[in-house]
Amino acid sequence: MENNSLETKEFIVAKKYVKTFGTWMFGQEKPGIWTQLVFYVNLLIAFIFLIWHLLSYYVLSMSTLIYEQKKIDIAALLQKRAEDLGLSKEYFEEHLINFQLINICIWIIFVAGLVVLWRRKSIAFWIHGFCLIAYYCVLFFYMNFKFFNLDIQLSDKIMLGISILTLSVFYLADYLQKKKAMKAEQTSMEQQ
């Protein structure tokens, strides 16, 4: 009986700390439904990309271990893929590992930007713009356009399109709303 009450007390204390952390991170008030929708859609997309890049980075980093355990020669597969894409066989594996690591960083920053978006801070626009531009720059300039066309799945392109569309509409609507509020305030000041 005493052990059960101790676990309950520990649970209550842990719950209190989690709630305090959540309030500190997300604030006291929930944003509007549109902000929540944009937040959750983009959070899902970001987590899908983040998990994919984490798994890819892990597999590429552990290719020798995978070969020893499962006899799957990842290096040979990557050399064949590099040849198909017209890239250097020598540097393709290193490029791919760096590509995954850079994208992990980009998607972590993107998620941090979503927290800022939830709190309705204007810097969220710049964070998301930077992340999406950086992601495409890494795809096109660090890898190449052929890699984007052949190795990036259609579902990934659709998810990126949804992210860009929802964020663009959100930020445009937010900008127009602020502009309208400023104009109304300016008009009321002129009338006085």
TINULO-857955 format. One record per residue: residue number from 0; x, y, z of N, C-alpha, C, O in turn. Coordinates in nm, 2 decimals, decimal comma, padded with zeros to 4 digits, always signed. Example, Ala and Ser with C-alpha at 12.3 -4.5 7.8 and 13.67 -1.06 7.14 Angstrom:
BEGIN
(r 0; (+01,32; -00,57; +00,78); (+01,23; -00,45; +00,78); (+01,32; -00,33; +00,78); (+01,42; -00,33; +00,85));
(r 1; (+01,28; -00,22; +00,71); (+01,37; -00,11; +00,71); (+01,29; +00,00; +00,79); (+01,34; +00,11; +00,80));
This chain:
BEGIN
(r 0; (+00,08; -00,12; +00,00); (+00,00; +00,00; +00,00); (+00,09; +00,13; +00,00); (+00,06; +00,22; -00,07));
(r 1; (+00,19; +00,13; +00,08); (+00,28; +00,24; +00,10); (+00,36; +00,26; -00,03); (+00,38; +00,38; -00,08));
(r 2; (+00,40; +00,16; -00,10); (+00,47; +00,16; -00,22); (+00,39; +00,22; -00,33); (+00,44; +00,30; -00,41));
(r 3; (+00,26; +00,19; -00,34); (+00,17; +00,24; -00,44); (+00,15; +00,39; -00,42); (+00,15; +00,46; -00,52));
(r 4; (+00,14; +00,44; -00,30); (+00,12; +00,58; -00,28); (+00,25; +00,66; -00,31); (+00,24; +00,77; -00,35));
(r 5; (+00,37; +00,60; -00,29); (+00,49; +00,66; -00,33); (+00,50; +00,68; -00,48); (+00,54; +00,78; -00,53));
(r 6; (+00,46; +00,57; -00,55); (+00,46; +00,58; -00,70); (+00,36; +00,69; -00,74); (+00,39; +00,76; -00,84));
(r 7; (+00,25; +00,70; -00,68); (+00,15; +00,80; -00,71); (+00,21; +00,94; -00,69); (+00,19; +01,03; -00,77));
(r 8; (+00,28; +00,96; -00,58); (+00,34; +01,09; -00,55); (+00,45; +01,13; -00,65); (+00,46; +01,24; -00,69));
(r 9; (+00,53; +01,03; -00,69); (+00,63; +01,05; -00,79); (+00,57; +01,09; -00,92); (+00,62; +01,17; -00,99));
(r 10; (+00,46; +01,02; -00,95); (+00,39; +01,05; -01,08); (+00,33; +01,19; -01,08); (+00,34; +01,26; -01,18));
(r 11; (+00,28; +01,23; -00,96); (+00,22; +01,37; -00,95); (+00,33; +01,47; -00,96); (+00,31; +01,57; -01,03));
(r 12; (+00,45; +01,45; -00,90); (+00,56; +01,54; -00,91); (+00,61; +01,55; -01,06); (+00,63; +01,66; -01,11));
(r 13; (+00,62; +01,43; -01,12); (+00,67; +01,43; -01,26); (+00,57; +01,50; -01,35); (+00,61; +01,58; -01,44));
(r 14; (+00,44; +01,48; -01,33); (+00,34; +01,54; -01,41); (+00,34; +01,69; -01,39); (+00,32; +01,77; -01,49));
(r 15; (+00,37; +01,74; -01,27); (+00,38; +01,88; -01,24); (+00,50; +01,94; -01,32); (+00,48; +02,05; -01,38));
(r 16; (+00,61; +01,88; -01,32); (+00,73; +01,93; -01,40); (+00,70; +01,93; -01,55); (+00,74; +02,02; -01,62));
(r 17; (+00,64; +01,83; -01,60); (+00,60; +01,82; -01,74); (+00,51; +01,93; -01,78); (+00,53; +02,00; -01,88));
(r 18; (+00,41; +01,96; -01,69); (+00,32; +02,07; -01,72); (+00,39; +02,20; -01,71); (+00,36; +02,29; -01,80));
(r 19; (+00,48; +02,22; -01,62); (+00,55; +02,35; -01,61); (+00,64; +02,37; -01,73); (+00,65; +02,48; -01,78));
(r 20; (+00,70; +02,26; -01,78); (+00,79; +02,27; -01,90); (+00,70; +02,30; -02,02); (+00,74; +02,39; -02,10));
(r 21; (+00,59; +02,24; -02,03); (+00,50; +02,27; -02,14); (+00,45; +02,41; -02,14); (+00,44; +02,47; -02,25));
(r 22; (+00,41; +02,46; -02,02); (+00,37; +02,60; -02,01); (+00,48; +02,69; -02,05); (+00,46; +02,80; -02,12));
(r 23; (+00,60; +02,66; -02,00); (+00,72; +02,75; -02,04); (+00,75; +02,75; -02,19); (+00,78; +02,85; -02,24));
(r 24; (+00,73; +02,63; -02,25); (+00,76; +02,62; -02,39); (+00,65; +02,68; -02,48); (+00,68; +02,76; -02,57));
(r 25; (+00,53; +02,64; -02,45); (+00,42; +02,68; -02,54); (+00,34; +02,80; -02,49); (+00,25; +02,85; -02,57));
(r 26; (+00,36; +02,85; -02,37); (+00,28; +02,96; -02,32); (+00,15; +02,92; -02,25); (+00,12; +02,80; -02,25));
(r 27; (+00,09; +03,02; -02,19); (-00,04; +02,99; -02,12); (-00,16; +02,97; -02,21); (-00,24; +02,88; -02,18));
(r 28; (-00,17; +03,04; -02,31); (-00,28; +03,04; -02,40); (-00,26; +02,96; -02,52); (-00,15; +02,95; -02,58));
(r 29; (-00,37; +02,89; -02,56); (-00,37; +02,82; -02,69); (-00,39; +02,92; -02,80); (-00,47; +03,01; -02,79));
(r 30; (-00,32; +02,90; -02,92); (-00,35; +02,99; -03,03); (-00,48; +02,95; -03,10); (-00,55; +02,86; -03,06));
(r 31; (-00,51; +03,03; -03,20); (-00,64; +03,00; -03,28); (-00,63; +02,87; -03,35); (-00,52; +02,80; -03,36));
(r 32; (-00,74; +02,82; -03,40); (-00,75; +02,69; -03,46); (-00,67; +02,68; -03,58); (-00,61; +02,58; -03,61));
(r 33; (-00,66; +02,79; -03,66); (-00,58; +02,79; -03,78); (-00,43; +02,77; -03,75); (-00,36; +02,69; -03,81));
(r 34; (-00,38; +02,84; -03,65); (-00,24; +02,82; -03,60); (-00,22; +02,68; -03,55); (-00,11; +02,62; -03,59));
(r 35; (-00,31; +02,63; -03,48); (-00,30; +02,49; -03,43); (-00,29; +02,39; -03,55); (-00,21; +02,30; -03,55));
(r 36; (-00,38; +02,41; -03,65); (-00,38; +02,32; -03,76); (-00,24; +02,33; -03,84); (-00,19; +02,22; -03,87));
(r 37; (-00,20; +02,45; -03,86); (-00,07; +02,46; -03,93); (+00,04; +02,40; -03,85); (+00,13; +02,33; -03,90));
(r 38; (+00,04; +02,42; -03,72); (+00,14; +02,36; -03,63); (+00,14; +02,21; -03,63); (+00,25; +02,15; -03,65));
(r 39; (+00,03; +02,15; -03,62); (+00,02; +02,00; -03,61); (+00,05; +01,94; -03,75); (+00,12; +01,83; -03,75));
(r 40; (+00,01; +02,00; -03,85); (+00,04; +01,94; -03,99); (+00,19; +01,95; -04,01); (+00,25; +01,85; -04,05));
(r 41; (+00,25; +02,06; -03,98); (+00,39; +02,07; -04,01); (+00,47; +02,00; -03,90); (+00,59; +01,95; -03,94));
(r 42; (+00,42; +01,98; -03,78); (+00,49; +01,90; -03,68); (+00,50; +01,75; -03,73); (+00,60; +01,69; -03,72));
(r 43; (+00,39; +01,70; -03,78); (+00,39; +01,57; -03,84); (+00,49; +01,55; -03,95); (+00,56; +01,45; -03,95));
(r 44; (+00,48; +01,65; -04,04); (+00,58; +01,64; -04,16); (+00,72; +01,65; -04,11); (+00,80; +01,57; -04,15));
(r 45; (+00,75; +01,74; -04,02); (+00,89; +01,75; -03,97); (+00,93; +01,62; -03,90); (+01,05; +01,58; -03,91));
(r 46; (+00,85; +01,56; -03,82); (+00,88; +01,44; -03,75); (+00,91; +01,32; -03,84); (+01,00; +01,24; -03,82));
(r 47; (+00,83; +01,32; -03,95); (+00,85; +01,21; -04,05); (+00,99; +01,23; -04,11); (+01,06; +01,13; -04,13));
(r 48; (+01,02; +01,35; -04,15); (+01,15; +01,38; -04,22); (+01,26; +01,36; -04,11); (+01,37; +01,30; -04,15));
(r 49; (+01,24; +01,40; -03,99); (+01,35; +01,39; -03,89); (+01,38; +01,24; -03,86); (+01,49; +01,20; -03,85));
(r 50; (+01,27; +01,16; -03,84); (+01,29; +01,02; -03,82); (+01,36; +00,95; -03,94); (+01,45; +00,87; -03,92));
(r 51; (+01,31; +00,99; -04,06); (+01,37; +00,93; -04,18); (+01,52; +00,96; -04,19); (+01,60; +00,87; -04,21));
(r 52; (+01,56; +01,08; -04,16); (+01,70; +01,12; -04,17); (+01,78; +01,06; -04,06); (+01,90; +01,03; -04,08));
(r 53; (+01,72; +01,05; -03,94); (+01,79; +00,98; -03,83); (+01,82; +00,84; -03,86); (+01,93; +00,79; -03,84));
(r 54; (+01,72; +00,77; -03,91); (+01,74; +00,63; -03,95); (+01,84; +00,61; -04,06); (+01,92; +00,52; -04,06));
(r 55; (+01,83; +00,70; -04,16); (+01,93; +00,69; -04,27); (+02,07; +00,72; -04,23); (+02,16; +00,65; -04,27));
(r 56; (+02,08; +00,81; -04,14); (+02,22; +00,85; -04,09); (+02,27; +00,73; -04,01); (+02,39; +00,69; -04,02));
(r 57; (+02,19; +00,67; -03,93); (+02,23; +00,55; -03,85); (+02,27; +00,43; -03,94); (+02,38; +00,38; -03,92));
(r 58; (+02,19; +00,40; -04,04); (+02,23; +00,29; -04,13); (+02,36; +00,32; -04,21); (+02,44; +00,23; -04,22));
(r 59; (+02,37; +00,44; -04,25); (+02,49; +00,48; -04,33); (+02,62; +00,48; -04,24); (+02,72; +00,44; -04,28));
(r 60; (+02,60; +00,52; -04,11); (+02,71; +00,53; -04,02); (+02,75; +00,39; -03,97); (+02,87; +00,36; -03,94));
(r 61; (+02,66; +00,30; -03,97); (+02,68; +00,16; -03,92); (+02,69; +00,06; -04,04); (+02,66; -00,06; -04,02));
(r 62; (+02,73; +00,10; -04,16); (+02,73; +00,01; -04,27); (+02,83; -00,10; -04,25); (+02,79; -00,22; -04,30));
(r 63; (+02,94; -00,09; -04,19); (+03,03; -00,20; -04,17); (+02,97; -00,30; -04,07); (+02,98; -00,42; -04,09));
(r 64; (+02,91; -00,25; -03,97); (+02,84; -00,34; -03,87); (+02,73; -00,42; -03,94); (+02,71; -00,54; -03,91));
(r 65; (+02,65; -00,35; -04,02); (+02,54; -00,42; -04,09); (+02,60; -00,52; -04,18); (+02,54; -00,63; -04,20));
(r 66; (+02,71; -00,49; -04,25); (+02,77; -00,59; -04,34); (+02,82; -00,71; -04,25); (+02,80; -00,83; -04,30));
(r 67; (+02,88; -00,69; -04,14); (+02,93; -00,80; -04,06); (+02,81; -00,89; -04,00); (+02,83; -01,01; -04,00));
(r 68; (+02,70; -00,82; -03,97); (+02,59; -00,90; -03,91); (+02,50; -00,96; -04,01); (+02,46; -01,07; -03,99));
(r 69; (+02,46; -00,88; -04,11); (+02,36; -00,93; -04,20); (+02,41; -00,96; -04,35); (+02,34; -01,00; -04,43));
(r 70; (+02,54; -00,93; -04,37); (+02,60; -00,95; -04,50); (+02,54; -00,87; -04,61); (+02,52; -00,91; -04,72));
(r 71; (+02,49; -00,75; -04,57); (+02,44; -00,66; -04,67); (+02,55; -00,55; -04,70); (+02,58; -00,47; -04,61));
(r 72; (+02,60; -00,55; -04,82); (+02,71; -00,45; -04,85); (+02,65; -00,32; -04,89); (+02,62; -00,29; -05,01));
(r 73; (+02,63; -00,23; -04,80); (+02,58; -00,10; -04,82); (+02,67; -00,02; -04,91); (+02,62; +00,06; -04,99));
(r 74; (+02,80; -00,03; -04,89); (+02,90; +00,05; -04,97); (+02,88; +00,02; -05,11); (+02,89; +00,11; -05,20));
(r 75; (+02,87; -00,11; -05,15); (+02,85; -00,15; -05,29); (+02,72; -00,10; -05,35); (+02,72; -00,05; -05,46));
(r 76; (+02,62; -00,10; -05,27); (+02,49; -00,04; -05,31); (+02,50; +00,11; -05,34); (+02,44; +00,16; -05,43));
(r 77; (+02,57; +00,18; -05,25); (+02,59; +00,32; -05,26); (+02,67; +00,35; -05,39); (+02,65; +00,45; -05,46));
(r 78; (+02,78; +00,27; -05,41); (+02,86; +00,30; -05,53); (+02,78; +00,28; -05,66); (+02,80; +00,35; -05,75));
(r 79; (+02,70; +00,18; -05,66); (+02,61; +00,15; -05,78); (+02,51; +00,27; -05,79); (+02,49; +00,32; -05,91));
(r 80; (+02,46; +00,32; -05,68); (+02,36; +00,43; -05,69); (+02,44; +00,56; -05,74); (+02,38; +00,64; -05,81));
(r 81; (+02,56; +00,58; -05,69); (+02,64; +00,70; -05,73); (+02,66; +00,69; -05,88); (+02,66; +00,80; -05,95));
(r 82; (+02,69; +00,57; -05,93); (+02,71; +00,56; -06,07); (+02,59; +00,59; -06,15); (+02,60; +00,66; -06,25));
(r 83; (+02,47; +00,54; -06,10); (+02,35; +00,57; -06,17); (+02,31; +00,72; -06,17); (+02,26; +00,77; -06,27));
(r 84; (+02,35; +00,79; -06,06); (+02,33; +00,94; -06,05); (+02,43; +01,02; -06,12); (+02,42; +01,14; -06,13));
(r 85; (+02,54; +00,96; -06,16); (+02,65; +01,04; -06,22); (+02,73; +01,11; -06,12); (+02,79; +01,22; -06,15));
(r 86; (+02,74; +01,06; -06,00); (+02,82; +01,13; -05,89); (+02,95; +01,05; -05,87); (+02,96; +00,93; -05,91));
(r 87; (+03,04; +01,11; -05,80); (+03,17; +01,05; -05,77); (+03,14; +00,93; -05,67); (+03,08; +00,94; -05,57));
(r 88; (+03,19; +00,81; -05,71); (+03,17; +00,69; -05,63); (+03,25; +00,71; -05,50); (+03,21; +00,66; -05,39));
(r 89; (+03,36; +00,78; -05,50); (+03,45; +00,79; -05,39); (+03,39; +00,87; -05,28); (+03,40; +00,84; -05,16));
(r 90; (+03,32; +00,97; -05,31); (+03,27; +01,07; -05,21); (+03,12; +01,06; -05,19); (+03,06; +01,13; -05,10));
(r 91; (+03,05; +00,97; -05,26); (+02,90; +00,97; -05,25); (+02,86; +00,92; -05,11); (+02,77; +00,99; -05,05));
(r 92; (+02,92; +00,82; -05,05); (+02,88; +00,78; -04,92); (+02,90; +00,89; -04,81); (+02,82; +00,91; -04,73));
(r 93; (+03,02; +00,95; -04,82); (+03,05; +01,07; -04,73); (+02,95; +01,18; -04,75); (+02,90; +01,24; -04,66));
(r 94; (+02,92; +01,21; -04,88); (+02,82; +01,31; -04,91); (+02,68; +01,28; -04,85); (+02,61; +01,36; -04,79));
(r 95; (+02,64; +01,15; -04,87); (+02,51; +01,11; -04,82); (+02,50; +01,11; -04,67); (+02,40; +01,15; -04,61));
(r 96; (+02,61; +01,08; -04,60); (+02,61; +01,08; -04,45); (+02,60; +01,23; -04,41); (+02,53; +01,26; -04,32));
(r 97; (+02,68; +01,32; -04,47); (+02,67; +01,46; -04,44); (+02,54; +01,52; -04,47); (+02,48; +01,60; -04,40));
(r 98; (+02,48; +01,48; -04,58); (+02,35; +01,52; -04,62); (+02,24; +01,49; -04,51); (+02,16; +01,57; -04,48));
(r 99; (+02,25; +01,36; -04,46); (+02,16; +01,32; -04,36); (+02,18; +01,40; -04,23); (+02,08; +01,44; -04,17));
(r 100; (+02,30; +01,42; -04,19); (+02,33; +01,50; -04,07); (+02,29; +01,64; -04,08); (+02,23; +01,70; -03,99));
(r 101; (+02,31; +01,71; -04,19); (+02,27; +01,85; -04,22); (+02,12; +01,85; -04,21); (+02,06; +01,94; -04,15));
(r 102; (+02,05; +01,76; -04,27); (+01,90; +01,76; -04,27); (+01,85; +01,73; -04,13); (+01,74; +01,78; -04,09));
(r 103; (+01,91; +01,65; -04,05); (+01,87; +01,63; -03,91); (+01,87; +01,77; -03,84); (+01,78; +01,80; -03,77));
(r 104; (+01,98; +01,84; -03,86); (+01,99; +01,98; -03,79); (+01,88; +02,07; -03,85); (+01,82; +02,14; -03,77));
(r 105; (+01,86; +02,07; -03,98); (+01,75; +02,15; -04,04); (+01,62; +02,12; -03,98); (+01,54; +02,22; -03,94));
(r 106; (+01,58; +02,00; -03,97); (+01,45; +01,96; -03,92); (+01,43; +01,99; -03,77); (+01,32; +02,01; -03,72));
(r 107; (+01,54; +01,98; -03,69); (+01,53; +02,01; -03,55); (+01,51; +02,16; -03,54); (+01,42; +02,20; -03,45));
(r 108; (+01,58; +02,24; -03,62); (+01,55; +02,39; -03,62); (+01,41; +02,42; -03,66); (+01,34; +02,51; -03,61));
(r 109; (+01,36; +02,34; -03,76); (+01,22; +02,36; -03,81); (+01,12; +02,34; -03,70); (+01,03; +02,41; -03,68));
(r 110; (+01,14; +02,23; -03,62); (+01,05; +02,20; -03,51); (+01,06; +02,31; -03,40); (+00,96; +02,35; -03,35));
(r 111; (+01,18; +02,36; -03,38); (+01,19; +02,48; -03,29); (+01,11; +02,60; -03,34); (+01,05; +02,67; -03,26));
(r 112; (+01,12; +02,62; -03,47); (+01,04; +02,72; -03,53); (+00,89; +02,70; -03,52); (+00,81; +02,80; -03,51));
(r 113; (+00,85; +02,58; -03,51); (+00,70; +02,55; -03,49); (+00,66; +02,59; -03,35); (+00,55; +02,64; -03,33));
(r 114; (+00,75; +02,57; -03,25); (+00,72; +02,61; -03,12); (+00,71; +02,77; -03,11); (+00,62; +02,82; -03,05));
(r 115; (+00,79; +02,83; -03,19); (+00,79; +02,98; -03,20); (+00,66; +03,02; -03,27); (+00,60; +03,12; -03,23));
(r 116; (+00,62; +02,95; -03,37); (+00,49; +02,97; -03,44); (+00,37; +02,96; -03,35); (+00,28; +03,04; -03,35));
(r 117; (+00,37; +02,86; -03,26); (+00,27; +02,83; -03,17); (+00,25; +02,96; -03,08); (+00,14; +02,99; -03,04));
(r 118; (+00,36; +03,02; -03,04); (+00,36; +03,13; -02,95); (+00,33; +03,26; -03,03); (+00,33; +03,37; -02,97));
(r 119; (+00,32; +03,25; -03,16); (+00,28; +03,37; -03,25); (+00,39; +03,47; -03,25); (+00,36; +03,59; -03,25));
(r 120; (+00,51; +03,43; -03,26); (+00,63; +03,52; -03,27); (+00,66; +03,54; -03,42); (+00,66; +03,44; -03,50));
(r 121; (+00,69; +03,66; -03,46); (+00,71; +03,69; -03,60); (+00,84; +03,62; -03,65); (+00,86; +03,60; -03,78));
(r 122; (+00,93; +03,59; -03,57); (+01,06; +03,53; -03,61); (+01,04; +03,39; -03,67); (+01,13; +03,34; -03,74));
(r 123; (+00,92; +03,33; -03,64); (+00,89; +03,19; -03,69); (+00,90; +03,19; -03,85); (+00,94; +03,10; -03,91));
(r 124; (+00,86; +03,30; -03,91); (+00,86; +03,31; -04,06); (+01,00; +03,30; -04,11); (+01,03; +03,22; -04,20));
(r 125; (+01,10; +03,36; -04,04); (+01,24; +03,36; -04,08); (+01,30; +03,22; -04,06); (+01,38; +03,17; -04,14));
(r 126; (+01,26; +03,16; -03,95); (+01,32; +03,03; -03,91); (+01,27; +02,93; -04,02); (+01,35; +02,85; -04,07));
(r 127; (+01,14; +02,93; -04,05); (+01,09; +02,83; -04,15); (+01,14; +02,86; -04,29); (+01,17; +02,77; -04,36));
(r 128; (+01,15; +02,99; -04,32); (+01,20; +03,02; -04,45); (+01,35; +02,97; -04,47); (+01,38; +02,92; -04,57));
(r 129; (+01,43; +03,00; -04,36); (+01,57; +02,95; -04,36); (+01,57; +02,80; -04,38); (+01,65; +02,75; -04,46));
(r 130; (+01,49; +02,73; -04,30); (+01,50; +02,58; -04,30); (+01,46; +02,53; -04,44); (+01,53; +02,44; -04,49));
(r 131; (+01,35; +02,58; -04,49); (+01,31; +02,52; -04,62); (+01,40; +02,56; -04,74); (+01,43; +02,47; -04,82));
(r 132; (+01,46; +02,68; -04,73); (+01,56; +02,72; -04,84); (+01,68; +02,63; -04,82); (+01,74; +02,59; -04,92));
(r 133; (+01,73; +02,62; -04,69); (+01,85; +02,54; -04,67); (+01,83; +02,39; -04,71); (+01,92; +02,33; -04,77));
(r 134; (+01,71; +02,34; -04,69); (+01,68; +02,20; -04,73); (+01,69; +02,18; -04,88); (+01,76; +02,09; -04,93));
(r 135; (+01,63; +02,28; -04,95); (+01,64; +02,27; -05,10); (+01,78; +02,30; -05,15); (+01,83; +02,23; -05,25));
(r 136; (+01,85; +02,39; -05,09); (+01,99; +02,42; -05,13); (+02,08; +02,29; -05,11); (+02,16; +02,26; -05,19));
(r 137; (+02,06; +02,22; -05,00); (+02,14; +02,10; -04,97); (+02,10; +02,00; -05,08); (+02,19; +01,93; -05,13));
(r 138; (+01,98; +01,98; -05,11); (+01,93; +01,89; -05,21); (+01,99; +01,92; -05,35); (+02,05; +01,83; -05,41));
(r 139; (+01,98; +02,04; -05,39); (+02,02; +02,08; -05,53); (+02,17; +02,10; -05,54); (+02,23; +02,06; -05,64));
(r 140; (+02,23; +02,17; -05,44); (+02,37; +02,21; -05,46); (+02,47; +02,11; -05,40); (+02,58; +02,09; -05,45));
(r 141; (+02,44; +02,05; -05,28); (+02,53; +01,96; -05,22); (+02,52; +01,82; -05,28); (+02,62; +01,76; -05,31));
(r 142; (+02,40; +01,78; -05,31); (+02,38; +01,65; -05,38); (+02,37; +01,69; -05,53); (+02,48; +01,74; -05,58));
(r 143; (+02,26; +01,68; -05,59); (+02,24; +01,74; -05,73); (+02,09; +01,72; -05,77); (+02,02; +01,66; -05,70));
(r 144; (+02,06; +01,79; -05,88); (+01,92; +01,79; -05,92); (+01,87; +01,64; -05,96); (+01,75; +01,61; -05,93));
(r 145; (+01,96; +01,57; -06,01); (+01,92; +01,43; -06,05); (+01,89; +01,35; -05,92); (+01,80; +01,27; -05,92));
(r 146; (+01,97; +01,37; -05,82); (+01,94; +01,31; -05,69); (+01,80; +01,34; -05,64); (+01,72; +01,26; -05,59));
(r 147; (+01,76; +01,47; -05,65); (+01,63; +01,52; -05,61); (+01,52; +01,45; -05,70); (+01,42; +01,41; -05,64));
(r 148; (+01,54; +01,44; -05,83); (+01,44; +01,38; -05,91); (+01,43; +01,23; -05,89); (+01,31; +01,18; -05,89));
(r 149; (+01,54; +01,16; -05,88); (+01,53; +01,02; -05,87); (+01,52; +00,96; -05,73); (+01,46; +00,85; -05,72));
(r 150; (+01,58; +01,02; -05,63); (+01,59; +00,95; -05,50); (+01,50; +01,01; -05,40); (+01,47; +00,95; -05,30));
(r 151; (+01,44; +01,13; -05,43); (+01,34; +01,19; -05,33); (+01,21; +01,14; -05,38); (+01,16; +01,17; -05,49));
(r 152; (+01,14; +01,07; -05,30); (+01,01; +01,01; -05,33); (+00,90; +01,12; -05,36); (+00,91; +01,23; -05,31));
(r 153; (+00,80; +01,08; -05,43); (+00,69; +01,17; -05,46); (+00,62; +01,21; -05,33); (+00,58; +01,33; -05,32));
(r 154; (+00,60; +01,12; -05,24); (+00,54; +01,15; -05,11); (+00,62; +01,26; -05,04); (+00,56; +01,34; -04,97));
(r 155; (+00,75; +01,25; -05,04); (+00,83; +01,35; -04,98); (+00,81; +01,49; -05,04); (+00,80; +01,59; -04,97));
(r 156; (+00,80; +01,49; -05,17); (+00,78; +01,62; -05,24); (+00,64; +01,67; -05,21); (+00,63; +01,79; -05,20));
(r 157; (+00,54; +01,59; -05,20); (+00,41; +01,63; -05,17); (+00,41; +01,69; -05,02); (+00,35; +01,79; -05,00));
(r 158; (+00,47; +01,62; -04,93); (+00,48; +01,67; -04,79); (+00,55; +01,80; -04,78); (+00,50; +01,89; -04,71));
(r 159; (+00,66; +01,82; -04,86); (+00,73; +01,95; -04,86); (+00,64; +02,05; -04,92); (+00,63; +02,17; -04,87));
(r 160; (+00,56; +02,02; -05,03); (+00,47; +02,11; -05,09); (+00,36; +02,15; -04,99); (+00,32; +02,27; -04,98));
(r 161; (+00,31; +02,06; -04,92); (+00,20; +02,09; -04,82); (+00,26; +02,18; -04,71); (+00,19; +02,28; -04,67));
(r 162; (+00,38; +02,15; -04,67); (+00,44; +02,24; -04,56); (+00,46; +02,38; -04,62); (+00,43; +02,48; -04,55));
(r 163; (+00,52; +02,39; -04,74); (+00,54; +02,52; -04,79); (+00,40; +02,60; -04,81); (+00,39; +02,72; -04,78));
(r 164; (+00,30; +02,53; -04,86); (+00,17; +02,59; -04,89); (+00,11; +02,63; -04,76); (+00,06; +02,75; -04,75));
(r 165; (+00,10; +02,55; -04,66); (+00,04; +02,58; -04,53); (+00,11; +02,70; -04,46); (+00,05; +02,79; -04,41));
(r 166; (+00,24; +02,69; -04,46); (+00,32; +02,80; -04,40); (+00,30; +02,93; -04,48); (+00,29; +03,04; -04,42));
(r 167; (+00,31; +02,92; -04,61); (+00,29; +03,05; -04,69); (+00,16; +03,11; -04,67); (+00,15; +03,23; -04,65));
(r 168; (+00,05; +03,03; -04,67); (-00,08; +03,09; -04,65); (-00,10; +03,14; -04,51); (-00,15; +03,25; -04,49));
(r 169; (-00,04; +03,07; -04,41); (-00,05; +03,12; -04,27); (+00,02; +03,25; -04,26); (-00,03; +03,34; -04,20));
(r 170; (+00,15; +03,26; -04,31); (+00,22; +03,38; -04,29); (+00,16; +03,50; -04,37); (+00,17; +03,61; -04,33));
(r 171; (+00,11; +03,47; -04,49); (+00,05; +03,57; -04,57); (-00,08; +03,63; -04,50); (-00,10; +03,75; -04,49));
(r 172; (-00,16; +03,54; -04,45); (-00,28; +03,58; -04,38); (-00,25; +03,66; -04,25); (-00,31; +03,76; -04,22));
(r 173; (-00,14; +03,61; -04,18); (-00,10; +03,69; -04,06); (-00,05; +03,83; -04,10); (-00,08; +03,92; -04,03));
(r 174; (+00,03; +03,84; -04,21); (+00,08; +03,97; -04,25); (-00,04; +04,06; -04,29); (-00,04; +04,17; -04,25));
(r 175; (-00,14; +04,01; -04,37); (-00,25; +04,09; -04,41); (-00,34; +04,13; -04,29); (-00,39; +04,24; -04,29));
(r 176; (-00,35; +04,04; -04,19); (-00,43; +04,08; -04,07); (-00,36; +04,19; -03,99); (-00,42; +04,28; -03,95));
(r 177; (-00,23; +04,18; -03,98); (-00,15; +04,28; -03,91); (-00,16; +04,41; -03,98); (-00,17; +04,52; -03,92));
(r 178; (-00,15; +04,41; -04,12); (-00,15; +04,53; -04,20); (-00,29; +04,59; -04,18); (-00,30; +04,72; -04,17));
(r 179; (-00,39; +04,51; -04,19); (-00,53; +04,57; -04,17); (-00,55; +04,63; -04,03); (-00,61; +04,74; -04,02));
(r 180; (-00,50; +04,57; -03,93); (-00,51; +04,62; -03,79); (-00,43; +04,75; -03,78); (-00,48; +04,85; -03,72));
(r 181; (-00,31; +04,76; -03,84); (-00,23; +04,88; -03,84); (-00,31; +05,00; -03,91); (-00,31; +05,11; -03,87));
(r 182; (-00,37; +04,96; -04,03); (-00,44; +05,06; -04,10); (-00,56; +05,11; -04,03); (-00,59; +05,23; -04,02));
(r 183; (-00,63; +05,02; -03,96); (-00,75; +05,06; -03,88); (-00,71; +05,15; -03,76); (-00,78; +05,25; -03,73));
(r 184; (-00,60; +05,12; -03,70); (-00,54; +05,20; -03,59); (-00,50; +05,33; -03,64); (-00,52; +05,43; -03,57));
(r 185; (-00,44; +05,34; -03,75); (-00,39; +05,47; -03,81); (-00,52; +05,55; -03,85); (-00,51; +05,67; -03,82));
(r 186; (-00,62; +05,49; -03,90); (-00,74; +05,56; -03,94); (-00,81; +05,62; -03,81); (-00,85; +05,73; -03,81));
(r 187; (-00,81; +05,54; -03,70); (-00,88; +05,59; -03,58); (-00,80; +05,70; -03,52); (-00,85; +05,79; -03,46));
(r 188; (-00,67; +05,70; -03,53); (-00,58; +05,81; -03,48); (-00,60; +05,94; -03,56); (-00,60; +06,05; -03,50));
(r 189; (-00,62; +05,92; -03,69); (-00,64; +06,04; -03,78); (-00,77; +06,10; -03,75); (-00,79; +06,23; -03,76));
(r 190; (-00,87; +06,02; -03,72); (-01,01; +06,08; -03,69); (-01,01; +06,15; -03,56); (-01,10; +06,24; -03,54));
(r 191; (-00,93; +06,12; -03,47); (-00,93; +06,19; -03,34); (-00,86; +06,32; -03,35); (-00,85; +06,39; -03,25));
